[in-house]
Amino acid sequence: MSSSAAYPDADENLEAIITRVEQKSRKIETLLKQSKPVEALKTALEGSPLKTRDERCKSANWIVVHRAMMAIRDVDGMFNSLDPEYYDILMKYLYRGLSTGDRPTCDQCLKIHEKLTEKAGLGCILRSLADTVNTV
């Protein structure tokens, strides 16, 4: 099996991915200025380059997701308006955040992780950890 079959986004122009992430970043900053952190988080999670193996693309998108995640103040309120379709990808980014070792990031990730686990159950954790193709 070729690497492009295992990773459909692998053949996509990496510059195009970076450009999309930059556009997403500008939209997120606008949403945050409008005090819409949950919308910013949804936007950050949408279209994440999950199948690319390029670390530059993954890091660029992590920065965008991290910015939106850190703006969330009302975690309970976030889950009142965050659709379940975002839960698994959010869990993946929470684990990426925990792996940074940065205290404020880890604190925020743990708060969100606790509420996400209550809301989505243990299956969300298992799917996140077992999926080795779609990485963040």
FENPEUR-V509156 format. One record per residue. RES is the residue in one small letter. SS is DSSP state (H for helix, E for strand, - for the rest). OMEGA is omega in whole degrees, -180 to 180 (none if undefined). Layout:
res->RES ss->SS omega->OMEGA
res->RES ss->SS omega->OMEGA
//
This chain:
res->m ss->- omega->-179
res->s ss->- omega->-179
res->s ss->H omega->179
res->s ss->H omega->176
res->a ss->H omega->179
res->a ss->H omega->-178
res->y ss->- omega->-176
res->p ss->H omega->180
res->d ss->H omega->-174
res->a ss->H omega->-179
res->d ss->H omega->-180
res->e ss->- omega->179
res->n ss->- omega->-178
res->l ss->H omega->178
res->e ss->H omega->177
res->a ss->H omega->178
res->i ss->H omega->180
res->i ss->H omega->179
res->t ss->H omega->178
res->r ss->H omega->-180
res->v ss->H omega->178
res->e ss->H omega->178
res->q ss->H omega->178
res->k ss->H omega->180
res->s ss->H omega->179
res->r ss->H omega->179
res->k ss->H omega->-180
res->i ss->H omega->178
res->e ss->H omega->177
res->t ss->H omega->180
res->l ss->H omega->179
res->l ss->H omega->177
res->k ss->H omega->178
res->q ss->- omega->-179
res->s ss->- omega->178
res->k ss->- omega->-176
res->p ss->H omega->-180
res->v ss->H omega->176
res->e ss->H omega->178
res->a ss->H omega->179
res->l ss->H omega->177
res->k ss->H omega->180
res->t ss->H omega->-180
res->a ss->H omega->-177
res->l ss->H omega->-179
res->e ss->- omega->175
res->g ss->- omega->177
res->s ss->- omega->-179
res->p ss->- omega->-172
res->l ss->- omega->-172
res->k ss->- omega->178
res->t ss->- omega->178
res->r ss->- omega->-178
res->d ss->- omega->-176
res->e ss->H omega->179
res->r ss->H omega->178
res->c ss->H omega->180
res->k ss->H omega->180
res->s ss->H omega->179
res->a ss->H omega->179
res->n ss->H omega->177
res->w ss->H omega->180
res->i ss->H omega->180
res->v ss->H omega->180
res->v ss->H omega->-180
res->h ss->H omega->-179
res->r ss->H omega->180
res->a ss->H omega->-179
res->m ss->H omega->-178
res->m ss->H omega->180
res->a ss->- omega->-179
res->i ss->- omega->178
res->r ss->- omega->-178
res->d ss->- omega->-176
res->v ss->H omega->178
res->d ss->H omega->179
res->g ss->H omega->179
res->m ss->H omega->-177
res->f ss->H omega->174
res->n ss->H omega->-178
res->s ss->H omega->178
res->l ss->- omega->-179
res->d ss->- omega->179
res->p ss->H omega->180
res->e ss->H omega->-179
res->y ss->H omega->-171
res->y ss->H omega->-175
res->d ss->H omega->-180
res->i ss->H omega->176
res->l ss->H omega->179
res->m ss->H omega->178
res->k ss->H omega->180
res->y ss->H omega->176
res->l ss->H omega->178
res->y ss->H omega->176
res->r ss->H omega->178
res->g ss->H omega->179
res->l ss->H omega->-178
res->s ss->H omega->-180
res->t ss->H omega->-177
res->g ss->- omega->179
res->d ss->- omega->-172
res->r ss->H omega->-180
res->p ss->H omega->179
res->t ss->H omega->-180
res->c ss->H omega->179
res->d ss->H omega->-180
res->q ss->H omega->180
res->c ss->H omega->179
res->l ss->H omega->177
res->k ss->H omega->-179
res->i ss->H omega->-180
res->h ss->H omega->-180
res->e ss->H omega->-178
res->k ss->H omega->179
res->l ss->H omega->179
res->t ss->H omega->176
res->e ss->H omega->-175
res->k ss->H omega->-172
res->a ss->H omega->-180
res->g ss->- omega->-177
res->l ss->H omega->179
res->g ss->H omega->179
res->c ss->H omega->178
res->i ss->H omega->-178
res->l ss->H omega->179
res->r ss->H omega->-179
res->s ss->H omega->-178
res->l ss->H omega->-177
res->a ss->H omega->-178
res->d ss->- omega->-178
res->t ss->- omega->178
res->v ss->- omega->-179
res->n ss->- omega->-176
res->t ss->- omega->179
res->v ss->- omega->none
//
